[in-house]
Amino acid sequence: VVSLAYGGQESRFGPDYIIPRPFDPRLIATVAPAVARAAMDSGVATRPIEDLQAYRERLSQFVWQSGLIMKPVFHAAKQAPKRVAYCEGEDERVLRAAQEVLNEGLAQPLLIGRPEVIAARIDRLGLRIRAGEDFDVVNPDSDARFREYWSAYYEIMQRKGVSQDQAKEEMRRDTTLIGAMLLRRGDTDAMLCGTLGTHQRHLATIANVIGRREGVRSFAAMNMLLLPRRTVFICDTYVNLDPGPEQLAEMTVLAAEEVRRFGLVPKVALLSHSNFGSLDTPSAAKMRMALEILRRSAPELEVEGEMHGDAALDATLRTRLFPNSRLTGEANLLIMPTLDAANIAFNLLKTATGDGITVGPILLGAACPVHILTPSATVRRILNMTALSVVEAGGVRDR
């Protein structure tokens, strides 16, 4: 936050940075509770605060706008922290996020990268974390598991045109592949990648090494948007170009499962340019077919369609158009007919009305807890996805 506000200039406490700058979130989240504690200890406070930790959490919501919606996820993650591998462990945003992860007690970070580069950047950023004490490092240039990992990778890929030499080379240079093998072999509980590179490249590696959950036919991606008046989830923002009815139904069930992790009841709208049968185009027809599949496969799910976007978010309008709708109130999970529709809608809303406050992308359908971030991911987004990954890792163990 401070670095962005001051044009990338680092703010490291010392002779040149003693008084926090106005944009420093520690002013409200750390200094205020410290003042309150001092006032209580000295007897000046006439109304002592009984729970300082709860007070800190309330203050943090003024700094991090995603704090309130993420609260149940953070709470669940703190109950049972897991190991989380960060494939771009040298990325400064990842290092800052690792510091926050440890501050919050969310996870045990595992950074993939060159130890000397990680150490130098931690020092330059003025972070307190130290390798071997606060987190572990997997060095792509020198790791005792290298032979074990490339051999296992070769076994997976030998009939897909990958030779032993290629397997060795890829295992040295592809940090997403290293993270995927860590996850596959049980050396980490969850994995985050994607701050560098394309979503498609990362997904290809995950598909080869991690694979899909049992019974799941397709991956999908969902993003959460914190808008001024509501929170909405949009799917599929990154994976399926033109999903069929079965894919749409499957991703709807997977997306609803994730929405519940945030302590919300999923209310699903299948969106289209058609309103409840007003048009008979292939796109509208597949959304109606998806609804029929969902009525049979997930009868407990509150879902309706096909409908316009305004009907999804305006219950009064929807009731006037279709009084027999099974969807009550505002929809919070919007299933789009194509990737183009989902990605365009997400980015327009994020920029025009959402102030860029998002959580995700959330990868749906993977066999293990793994998510692909984007090159524009912020420290807070990495922190949020870490918490979600930890909660998912606990769920995998419970299944």
C-alpha positions, 0 to 999 in steps of 0.5 A: 500500500505504502509502496504504491502510494509513493511511486514504488519507493520502499518504506523500511523502518529506520532513520529515514522512516520513523513516523508512518506515512499517511497511506501506511495501513499500520496507522489504523490496524496496528497503531490504534490498538497499541494506543488503546492498550497503552490507555488501558494499561495506564488507567486513562481509558474509562471504557476498556476494550475487552477483545483487542484482537476483534478490535484489530480485525474490525479496523483492518476492514477499513484498510482491506475492503475484502476483509468482511467477505473474507472473514469466515474464510480467514477464520477457518484457515487460522484454525488449521494452517496448511503448507502452501507452495508459491510457484513464483517465490522470487516475486516481490508481491509473493514475498510481501504476501508471505509476510502477511500470511505469517502475520495472520497465522494462515499458512506455512509458506513454501517459496519456490525460487533461488535462495539468494535472490529471495534473501536479497529481495526480502532484505531490500523490502525490509521484511522480517521473514527468514528462510528456514525459520519462517518459511522453507525454500525449494531451490530449482537449481539444487533440490534433493528430490530432483531425480525423484520428481523428474522421474515421476514427471516422465512417467506421467508424460512419456506417452505425450512426447516428453523425453527423459532429457525434456523432463529433467529440463522442464523440472529445472526451469518450470516453477509451476511444474515444481509446485505441481509435483510438490502437491502431487507427491504430498510435499505441500497441501496447496499451491498458488501460481500465475503471477507470471505467465499466461493462465493457459500455460499454468492450467496445462501443467496443472491438468497434466500433473494434478488432474481433475477431481473424480467425476469432474469433466472440465476445469472452470474459473470463477472470480468474486467482485466486491461491488459498492452495493453487492458481492457477485461471483462470475463464472467461467472467466478463464477456461471454457470458450463455449461450454455446453449444457453439461459443462455449464451445469457442472461448473455451476455446482462447483461454483456454488460449492465455493460460494458456500465457503464464504458463508453465503447461500448461492443464488444462481442466475444463468445469464443470456441475451434471452429472457425466460424463452423470449428468444430461441437461439443456440446460446439461449437454448443451451442455458435452458438445457443447463437449467434442466440438468441442474433441476435433476442433478442439484435440486437443492440449488436455488437456480433460475434462467435463462435471463438478462443480467438486470433480471438477475440482480433486480428481484422486482423486475424479475418477478414482473417478467417471470412471476414463477421464478424459483430464484428469490432476491438478488442472484450472487452467482452469475453463470455466463454462456461463454468465456467472452461474456464472463471475462468481458463482464468481469473486467468491465465491472471491476474497472467501472464500479468495483474499484478493482476489488476482486478475489480470484481467479478461483480454479474449479474442478482440480483434484487438489487445492491449486489456483492460478492467479493473474499477473495483475494480482495484488498482495491482498489478492494473494493473501486472500487466495492463500486463505481460500487454498488452506480451507480447501486443503482442509476440506480435501483431507476431510473428504 
